[in-house]
Amino acid sequence: MQYFFKVGKYEEFNTGKLRDSADYNHFCFRGYMNRFSLQVSYFATCSCLSDRRKFPSFFRTIPNDAFQVNAMIQILKHFGWTWAGLIISDDDYGVHAARSFHSDLGPAGGGCLAYTETLPWGDDPAELRRIVDVMRKSTARVVIVFSNKSRMINLMKEVVRQNVTGLQWMGSEAWTSVEVLQTTQLMPYLGGTLGISIRRGEIPGLMDFLLQIHPDLHHNNTDGNSMVNQFWEHTFQCRFAPPPAGWVEAGGELCTGQEVIENVENELVDVSDLRPEYNVYKAVYALAYALDDMLQCEPGRGPFSNNTCAHLQGLEPWQVRYQITPNS
């Protein structure tokens, strides 16, 4: 997901970008990022991105993985778990976490790693069988998994196939809250998992905003393909006119647009557990406040050369970066 703040007379000119985590994997491998493009991430946790020499224009609204690894080590120490296995994804997210565990687990937690295994990129049955076989035969009953959800899902399929139970799992924030891993089928295997999660926050006014949204009766699925209309049809199990052939004859309801959204339970209007969403909110406001502060600049008292101010028509990304971190 990307959000573009396009400012200036050229439509393709980006003052700032909001990105998730996947966009940054190749940046770390390549070792550079556009030094003149301001980027704010709400989900990229890799500690590699904290290198200001390589990524001077990168900011984020989520802590880097060094904090997450330290938290896991403190949990291990608290329970006296000194012998554990580590499974990581084959990318910067996993590799940098593994480096931290290898260097910090002994000195900080008094523990050791029984093994370190790397999950394959794709669905590699032979490699997954080998990894789960290592887990099954190891004397380490604690397994730490630092990986994204897709690879964790592949791993769990093999764990279920081999029926490996009795493990104490610890998970990184990328998969511990994923609903697809919280099923009755996986409960005998993942029940009791300890994991790190993204901090929950509140977004003032979001619920009121969501509840006042109503469909546009002039844009149905055949004319405009309105996202709100599709959400409305899915939530209330109805169809806007003109309905599909045979819908009414089969007993289907027509949407009026007056259905009461407060009367239904739907995760899209549930604001009780905002985690990545809250980081998006903070990232948007970081850029918005920076732009607003720049527009409040008084000529002759600005922060740039000869006390000049930035101008909306010729705004440069480095100027916005300065406004976000004026003391850096």
KOLDREN-203664 format. One record per residue (C-alpha): residue number from 1; z, y negated, x. Coordinates in nm, 4 decimals. Layout:
+-----+----------+----------+----------+
! num !        w !        v !        u !
+-----+----------+----------+----------+
! NUM !        Z !        Y !        X !
...
+-----+----------+----------+----------+
This chain:
+-----+----------+----------+----------+
! num !        w !        v !        u !
+-----+----------+----------+----------+
!   1 !   0.0000 !   0.0000 !   0.0000 !
!   2 !  -0.0848 !  -0.3437 !   0.1302 !
!   3 !  -0.0147 !  -0.6938 !   0.0053 !
!   4 !  -0.2243 !  -0.9733 !   0.1487 !
!   5 !  -0.1210 !  -1.3343 !   0.1700 !
!   6 !  -0.4604 !  -1.4963 !   0.2053 !
!   7 !  -0.4279 !  -1.8590 !   0.2948 !
!   8 !  -0.6922 !  -2.1011 !   0.4059 !
!   9 !  -1.0517 !  -2.1736 !   0.3228 !
!  10 !  -1.1715 !  -1.8336 !   0.4430 !
!  11 !  -1.0936 !  -1.5579 !   0.1935 !
!  12 !  -1.0874 !  -1.2853 !   0.4593 !
!  13 !  -0.8235 !  -1.4631 !   0.6691 !
!  14 !  -0.4842 !  -1.2944 !   0.6420 !
!  15 !  -0.1708 !  -1.4935 !   0.7075 !
!  16 !   0.0597 !  -1.1980 !   0.6581 !
!  17 !   0.0448 !  -0.8343 !   0.5534 !
!  18 !   0.3034 !  -0.6110 !   0.3922 !
!  19 !   0.2643 !  -0.2471 !   0.4875 !
!  20 !   0.4305 !   0.0885 !   0.4369 !
!  21 !   0.5094 !   0.3436 !   0.7074 !
!  22 !   0.1915 !   0.5515 !   0.7353 !
!  23 !  -0.0165 !   0.2521 !   0.8438 !
!  24 !   0.1817 !   0.2237 !   1.1672 !
!  25 !   0.1534 !   0.5736 !   1.3103 !
!  26 !  -0.1717 !   0.5049 !   1.4912 !
!  27 !  -0.0466 !   0.1667 !   1.6135 !
!  28 !   0.2255 !   0.3343 !   1.8202 !
!  29 !  -0.0103 !   0.5958 !   1.9606 !
!  30 !  -0.2609 !   0.3297 !   2.0584 !
!  31 !   0.0201 !   0.1144 !   2.1953 !
!  32 !  -0.0849 !  -0.2156 !   2.0500 !
!  33 !  -0.1177 !  -0.4200 !   1.7369 !
!  34 !  -0.3047 !  -0.7400 !   1.6649 !
!  35 !  -0.0785 !  -0.9937 !   1.8339 !
!  36 !  -0.2052 !  -1.2729 !   1.6131 !
!  37 !  -0.1595 !  -1.1025 !   1.2761 !
!  38 !   0.1848 !  -1.1242 !   1.1165 !
!  39 !   0.2890 !  -0.7944 !   0.9590 !
!  40 !   0.6023 !  -0.7147 !   0.7610 !
!  41 !   0.6793 !  -0.3518 !   0.6784 !
!  42 !   0.9135 !  -0.2298 !   0.4074 !
!  43 !   0.9067 !   0.1400 !   0.5078 !
!  44 !   0.8129 !   0.1823 !   0.8772 !
!  45 !   1.1249 !   0.3023 !   1.0601 !
!  46 !   0.9843 !   0.4191 !   1.3950 !
!  47 !   1.1898 !   0.2761 !   1.6813 !
!  48 !   0.8692 !   0.2365 !   1.8843 !
!  49 !   0.7858 !  -0.0699 !   1.6753 !
!  50 !   1.0908 !  -0.2542 !   1.8094 !
!  51 !   0.9117 !  -0.3104 !   2.1404 !
!  52 !   0.8503 !  -0.6872 !   2.1284 !
!  53 !   0.6077 !  -0.6728 !   2.4219 !
!  54 !   0.3703 !  -0.4452 !   2.2333 !
!  55 !   0.4408 !  -0.5595 !   1.8795 !
!  56 !   0.5445 !  -0.9267 !   1.8892 !
!  57 !   0.4174 !  -0.9977 !   1.5388 !
!  58 !   0.5785 !  -0.7004 !   1.3655 !
!  59 !   0.8805 !  -0.7387 !   1.1377 !
!  60 !   1.0459 !  -0.5083 !   0.8875 !
!  61 !   1.3029 !  -0.5019 !   0.6108 !
!  62 !   1.4304 !  -0.1521 !   0.6915 !
!  63 !   1.6385 !  -0.0433 !   0.9943 !
!  64 !   1.4659 !   0.1460 !   1.2739 !
!  65 !   1.5305 !   0.5144 !   1.3323 !
!  66 !   1.7788 !   0.4566 !   1.6140 !
!  67 !   2.0362 !   0.3711 !   1.3464 !
!  68 !   1.9401 !   0.6775 !   1.1420 !
!  69 !   1.9738 !   0.9124 !   1.4376 !
!  70 !   2.3107 !   0.7616 !   1.5258 !
!  71 !   2.4304 !   0.8116 !   1.1675 !
!  72 !   2.3266 !   1.1774 !   1.1783 !
!  73 !   2.5066 !   1.2297 !   1.5088 !
!  74 !   2.8213 !   1.0768 !   1.3604 !
!  75 !   2.7976 !   1.3186 !   1.0642 !
!  76 !   2.7612 !   1.6131 !   1.3023 !
!  77 !   3.0611 !   1.4915 !   1.4989 !
!  78 !   3.2680 !   1.4396 !   1.1832 !
!  79 !   3.2208 !   1.7998 !   1.0692 !
!  80 !   3.2462 !   1.9442 !   1.4177 !
!  81 !   2.8918 !   2.0784 !   1.4140 !
!  82 !   2.8023 !   2.1080 !   1.7814 !
!  83 !   2.5134 !   2.3557 !   1.7615 !
!  84 !   2.2071 !   2.2554 !   1.5601 !
!  85 !   1.8329 !   2.2995 !   1.5371 !
!  86 !   1.5885 !   2.0092 !   1.5199 !
!  87 !   1.2543 !   2.0106 !   1.3405 !
!  88 !   1.0265 !   1.7079 !   1.3641 !
!  89 !   0.6854 !   1.5884 !   1.2552 !
!  90 !   0.4147 !   1.5559 !   1.5191 !
!  91 !   0.3938 !   1.1765 !   1.5120 !
!  92 !   0.5895 !   0.8790 !   1.6416 !
!  93 !   0.8354 !   0.9097 !   1.3546 !
!  94 !   0.9418 !   1.2540 !   1.4732 !
!  95 !   0.8786 !   1.2261 !   1.8468 !
!  96 !   1.0907 !   0.9139 !   1.8965 !
!  97 !   1.3695 !   1.0610 !   1.6855 !
!  98 !   1.3641 !   1.3770 !   1.8994 !
!  99 !   1.3968 !   1.1684 !   2.2152 !
! 100 !   1.7014 !   0.9958 !   2.0710 !
! 101 !   1.8643 !   1.3235 !   1.9680 !
! 102 !   1.8060 !   1.4789 !   2.3110 !
! 103 !   1.9496 !   1.1785 !   2.4942 !
! 104 !   2.2356 !   1.0854 !   2.2576 !
! 105 !   2.3609 !   1.4026 !   2.0885 !
! 106 !   2.5583 !   1.5249 !   2.3891 !
! 107 !   2.7219 !   1.1984 !   2.5001 !
! 108 !   2.7868 !   1.0619 !   2.1484 !
! 109 !   2.8511 !   1.3757 !   1.9456 !
! 110 !   2.9438 !   1.6411 !   2.1980 !
! 111 !   2.6756 !   1.8711 !   2.0637 !
! 112 !   2.3611 !   2.0533 !   2.1748 !
! 113 !   2.0284 !   2.1446 !   2.0216 !
! 114 !   1.9533 !   2.5154 !   1.9894 !
! 115 !   1.5815 !   2.4476 !   1.9486 !
! 116 !   1.3303 !   2.1729 !   1.8789 !
! 117 !   1.0236 !   2.2644 !   1.6760 !
! 118 !   0.7295 !   2.0517 !   1.5709 !
! 119 !   0.5742 !   2.0904 !   1.2268 !
! 120 !   0.1937 !   2.1237 !   1.2215 !
! 121 !  -0.0213 !   1.8464 !   1.0795 !
! 122 !  -0.1845 !   2.0596 !   0.8137 !
! 123 !  -0.0999 !   2.3745 !   0.6267 !
! 124 !  -0.0857 !   2.6163 !   0.9208 !
! 125 !   0.0680 !   2.9393 !   0.7821 !
! 126 !   0.0933 !   3.1143 !   1.1183 !
! 127 !   0.2765 !   2.8243 !   1.2864 !
! 128 !   0.5051 !   2.7717 !   0.9880 !
! 129 !   0.5926 !   3.1430 !   0.9926 !
! 130 !   0.6788 !   3.1160 !   1.3617 !
! 131 !   0.9002 !   2.8088 !   1.3088 !
! 132 !   1.0894 !   2.9621 !   1.0178 !
! 133 !   1.1312 !   3.2827 !   1.2188 !
! 134 !   1.2961 !   3.0766 !   1.4964 !
! 135 !   1.5290 !   2.9201 !   1.2372 !
! 136 !   1.6148 !   3.2598 !   1.0869 !
! 137 !   1.6966 !   3.4240 !   1.4220 !
! 138 !   1.8877 !   3.1295 !   1.5695 !
! 139 !   2.2662 !   3.1233 !   1.5709 !
! 140 !   2.2508 !   2.7550 !   1.4750 !
! 141 !   2.3260 !   2.7203 !   1.1029 !
! 142 !   2.2677 !   2.3446 !   1.0923 !
! 143 !   1.9053 !   2.2326 !   1.0724 !
! 144 !   1.8019 !   1.8684 !   1.1129 !
! 145 !   1.4569 !   1.7789 !   0.9809 !
! 146 !   1.2994 !   1.4480 !   1.0806 !
! 147 !   0.9685 !   1.4589 !   0.8979 !
! 148 !   0.7687 !   1.3168 !   0.6107 !
! 149 !   0.7789 !   1.4835 !   0.2706 !
! 150 !   0.4409 !   1.6599 !   0.2829 !
! 151 !   0.5291 !   1.8577 !   0.5942 !
! 152 !   0.8766 !   1.9287 !   0.4626 !
! 153 !   0.7213 !   2.0699 !   0.1466 !
! 154 !   0.5003 !   2.3007 !   0.3550 !
! 155 !   0.8035 !   2.4099 !   0.5553 !
! 156 !   1.0050 !   2.4887 !   0.2430 !
! 157 !   0.7283 !   2.7056 !   0.1019 !
! 158 !   0.7643 !   2.9296 !   0.4051 !
! 159 !   1.1454 !   2.9150 !   0.3926 !
! 160 !   1.1302 !   3.0380 !   0.0330 !
! 161 !   0.8758 !   3.3054 !   0.1233 !
! 162 !   1.1029 !   3.4420 !   0.3967 !
! 163 !   1.4105 !   3.3836 !   0.1790 !
! 164 !   1.6062 !   3.2063 !   0.4536 !
! 165 !   1.9353 !   3.0923 !   0.3021 !
! 166 !   2.2756 !   2.9935 !   0.4333 !
! 167 !   2.1537 !   2.6917 !   0.6302 !
! 168 !   2.3121 !   2.3471 !   0.6300 !
! 169 !   2.0254 !   2.1009 !   0.6119 !
! 170 !   2.0284 !   1.7402 !   0.7291 !
! 171 !   1.7365 !   1.5207 !   0.6398 !
! 172 !   1.5825 !   1.1875 !   0.7269 !
! 173 !   1.5167 !   0.9206 !   0.4676 !
! 174 !   1.1504 !   1.0196 !   0.4301 !
! 175 !   1.2266 !   1.3334 !   0.2278 !
! 176 !   1.5899 !   1.3532 !   0.1167 !
! 177 !   1.5298 !   1.1627 !  -0.2086 !
! 178 !   1.1950 !   1.3205 !  -0.2975 !
! 179 !   1.2110 !   1.4690 !  -0.6470 !
! 180 !   0.9706 !   1.7544 !  -0.5733 !
! 181 !   1.2303 !   1.8955 !  -0.3316 !
! 182 !   1.5112 !   1.8694 !  -0.5885 !
! 183 !   1.4150 !   2.1630 !  -0.8083 !
! 184 !   1.6029 !   2.4674 !  -0.9349 !
! 185 !   1.3724 !   2.6873 !  -0.7284 !
! 186 !   1.4771 !   2.5168 !  -0.4056 !
! 187 !   1.8461 !   2.4755 !  -0.4902 !
! 188 !   1.9486 !   2.8104 !  -0.3281 !
! 189 !   1.7914 !   2.6846 !  -0.0050 !
! 190 !   1.8460 !   2.3075 !  -0.0005 !
! 191 !   2.1640 !   2.2845 !  -0.2057 !
! 192 !   2.4283 !   2.0864 !  -0.0164 !
! 193 !   2.1765 !   1.8980 !   0.1978 !
! 194 !   2.3132 !   1.5901 !   0.3725 !
! 195 !   2.0642 !   1.3127 !   0.4170 !
! 196 !   2.0108 !   0.9511 !   0.5035 !
! 197 !   1.8756 !   0.7308 !   0.2274 !
! 198 !   1.7416 !   0.3783 !   0.2093 !
! 199 !   1.9950 !   0.1212 !   0.0999 !
! 200 !   1.9891 !   0.0493 !  -0.2712 !
! 201 !   1.9549 !  -0.3078 !  -0.3927 !
! 202 !   1.9124 !  -0.5159 !  -0.7045 !
! 203 !   1.6157 !  -0.7337 !  -0.7905 !
! 204 !   1.7326 !  -1.0127 !  -1.0222 !
! 205 !   1.5211 !  -1.0493 !  -1.3328 !
! 206 !   1.3104 !  -0.7361 !  -1.2738 !
! 207 !   1.4329 !  -0.5545 !  -1.5847 !
! 208 !   1.3698 !  -0.8564 !  -1.8065 !
! 209 !   1.0236 !  -0.8907 !  -1.6555 !
! 210 !   0.9375 !  -0.5253 !  -1.7173 !
! 211 !   1.0648 !  -0.5334 !  -2.0741 !
! 212 !   0.8539 !  -0.8363 !  -2.1668 !
! 213 !   0.5306 !  -0.6700 !  -2.0546 !
! 214 !   0.3066 !  -0.5737 !  -2.3446 !
! 215 !  -0.0454 !  -0.4356 !  -2.3565 !
! 216 !  -0.3571 !  -0.6440 !  -2.4015 !
! 217 !  -0.5169 !  -0.5173 !  -2.7202 !
! 218 !  -0.8523 !  -0.6543 !  -2.6054 !
! 219 !  -0.8660 !  -0.4273 !  -2.2991 !
! 220 !  -0.8448 !  -0.0579 !  -2.3745 !
! 221 !  -0.9394 !   0.2371 !  -2.1566 !
! 222 !  -1.3083 !   0.1912 !  -2.2236 !
! 223 !  -1.3121 !  -0.1821 !  -2.1691 !
! 224 !  -1.1098 !  -0.3163 !  -1.8786 !
! 225 !  -0.9078 !  -0.0045 !  -1.7967 !
! 226 !  -0.5799 !  -0.1977 !  -1.8141 !
! 227 !  -0.2995 !  -0.0385 !  -1.6125 !
! 228 !  -0.0442 !  -0.1595 !  -1.8662 !
! 229 !  -0.2422 !  -0.0013 !  -2.1487 !
! 230 !  -0.2560 !   0.3299 !  -1.9641 !
! 231 !   0.1190 !   0.3151 !  -1.9051 !
! 232 !   0.1712 !   0.2354 !  -2.2727 !
! 233 !  -0.0379 !   0.5283 !  -2.3914 !
! 234 !   0.1395 !   0.7673 !  -2.1549 !
! 235 !   0.4869 !   0.6453 !  -2.2501 !
! 236 !   0.4408 !   0.6449 !  -2.6276 !
! 237 !   0.1867 !   0.9287 !  -2.6458 !
! 238 !  -0.0549 !   0.7195 !  -2.8461 !
! 239 !  -0.4069 !   0.5809 !  -2.8022 !
! 240 !  -0.5465 !   0.2331 !  -2.8511 !
! 241 !  -0.8407 !   0.1806 !  -3.0822 !
! 242 !  -1.1019 !   0.3037 !  -3.0616 !
! 243 !  -0.9297 !   0.6383 !  -2.9913 !
! 244 !  -1.1043 !   0.9398 !  -2.8386 !
! 245 !  -1.3103 !   1.1493 !  -3.0770 !
! 246 !  -1.0883 !   1.3754 !  -3.2825 !
! 247 !  -0.7612 !   1.2096 !  -3.1742 !
! 248 !  -0.6571 !   1.0882 !  -3.5197 !
! 249 !  -0.7855 !   1.4021 !  -3.6902 !
! 250 !  -0.5609 !   1.6097 !  -3.4614 !
! 251 !  -0.2575 !   1.4080 !  -3.5686 !
! 252 !  -0.2533 !   1.1656 !  -3.2770 !
! 253 !  -0.0902 !   0.8245 !  -3.3204 !
! 254 !  -0.2614 !   0.4893 !  -3.2665 !
! 255 !  -0.0893 !   0.2378 !  -3.0381 !
! 256 !  -0.0030 !  -0.0928 !  -3.2030 !
! 257 !   0.1321 !  -0.2725 !  -2.8960 !
! 258 !   0.4549 !  -0.3341 !  -3.0852 !
! 259 !   0.6303 !  -0.0171 !  -2.9721 !
! 260 !   0.9773 !  -0.0883 !  -2.8303 !
! 261 !   0.9944 !  -0.0070 !  -2.4601 !
! 262 !   1.3767 !  -0.0270 !  -2.4590 !
! 263 !   1.3894 !   0.2818 !  -2.6805 !
! 264 !   1.2340 !   0.5195 !  -2.4257 !
! 265 !   1.3492 !   0.6642 !  -2.0963 !
! 266 !   1.0893 !   0.6126 !  -1.8257 !
! 267 !   1.1279 !   0.6004 !  -1.4483 !
! 268 !   0.8858 !   0.3082 !  -1.4277 !
! 269 !   1.1337 !   0.0820 !  -1.6057 !
! 270 !   1.4429 !   0.2311 !  -1.4420 !
! 271 !   1.5835 !  -0.0325 !  -1.2068 !
! 272 !   1.9127 !   0.1465 !  -1.1344 !
! 273 !   1.8025 !   0.2943 !  -0.8024 !
! 274 !   1.5746 !   0.0482 !  -0.6231 !
! 275 !   1.5399 !   0.1490 !  -0.2597 !
! 276 !   1.1864 !   0.1121 !  -0.1122 !
! 277 !   1.1211 !  -0.1323 !  -0.3965 !
! 278 !   1.4081 !  -0.3515 !  -0.2793 !
! 279 !   1.2610 !  -0.3564 !   0.0713 !
! 280 !   0.9268 !  -0.4672 !  -0.0739 !
! 281 !   1.1100 !  -0.7440 !  -0.2583 !
! 282 !   1.2779 !  -0.8634 !   0.0631 !
! 283 !   0.9514 !  -0.8498 !   0.2576 !
! 284 !   0.7658 !  -1.0558 !  -0.0029 !
! 285 !   1.0416 !  -1.3144 !  -0.0079 !
! 286 !   1.0541 !  -1.3329 !   0.3721 !
! 287 !   0.6894 !  -1.4391 !   0.3776 !
! 288 !   0.7184 !  -1.6549 !   0.0677 !
! 289 !   1.0165 !  -1.8503 !   0.2020 !
! 290 !   0.8453 !  -1.8944 !   0.5387 !
! 291 !   0.5364 !  -2.0390 !   0.3699 !
! 292 !   0.7485 !  -2.2598 !   0.1447 !
! 293 !   0.9496 !  -2.3939 !   0.4395 !
! 294 !   0.6277 !  -2.4809 !   0.6199 !
! 295 !   0.4975 !  -2.6706 !   0.3196 !
! 296 !   0.8200 !  -2.8750 !   0.3113 !
! 297 !   0.7609 !  -2.9934 !   0.6684 !
! 298 !   0.7673 !  -3.3729 !   0.7166 !
! 299 !   0.4854 !  -3.5192 !   0.9314 !
! 300 !   0.6175 !  -3.6278 !   1.2693 !
! 301 !   0.9173 !  -3.3967 !   1.2441 !
! 302 !   0.7421 !  -3.0625 !   1.2607 !
! 303 !   0.8203 !  -2.7709 !   1.4941 !
! 304 !   0.4809 !  -2.7574 !   1.6641 !
! 305 !   0.3033 !  -2.9543 !   1.9370 !
! 306 !   0.3728 !  -3.3299 !   1.9169 !
! 307 !   0.6080 !  -3.2635 !   1.6247 !
! 308 !   0.3177 !  -3.1711 !   1.3984 !
! 309 !   0.3325 !  -2.9593 !   1.0836 !
! 310 !   0.1159 !  -2.6706 !   0.9752 !
! 311 !  -0.1363 !  -2.7363 !   0.7008 !
! 312 !  -0.2162 !  -2.5016 !   0.4180 !
! 313 !  -0.5915 !  -2.5377 !   0.4689 !
! 314 !  -0.5733 !  -2.4280 !   0.8324 !
! 315 !  -0.2608 !  -2.2158 !   0.8409 !
! 316 !  -0.2399 !  -1.9700 !   1.1327 !
! 317 !  -0.0425 !  -1.6412 !   1.1297 !
! 318 !   0.1469 !  -1.7363 !   1.4456 !
! 319 !   0.2791 !  -2.0445 !   1.2668 !
! 320 !   0.4221 !  -1.8311 !   0.9873 !
! 321 !   0.5707 !  -1.5988 !   1.2478 !
! 322 !   0.7450 !  -1.8957 !   1.4091 !
! 323 !   0.8898 !  -1.9962 !   1.0723 !
! 324 !   1.0333 !  -1.6484 !   1.0146 !
! 325 !   1.1986 !  -1.6441 !   1.3601 !
! 326 !   1.2321 !  -2.0074 !   1.4723 !
! 327 !   1.4997 !  -1.9228 !   1.7296 !
! 328 !   1.3319 !  -1.6197 !   1.8862 !
+-----+----------+----------+----------+
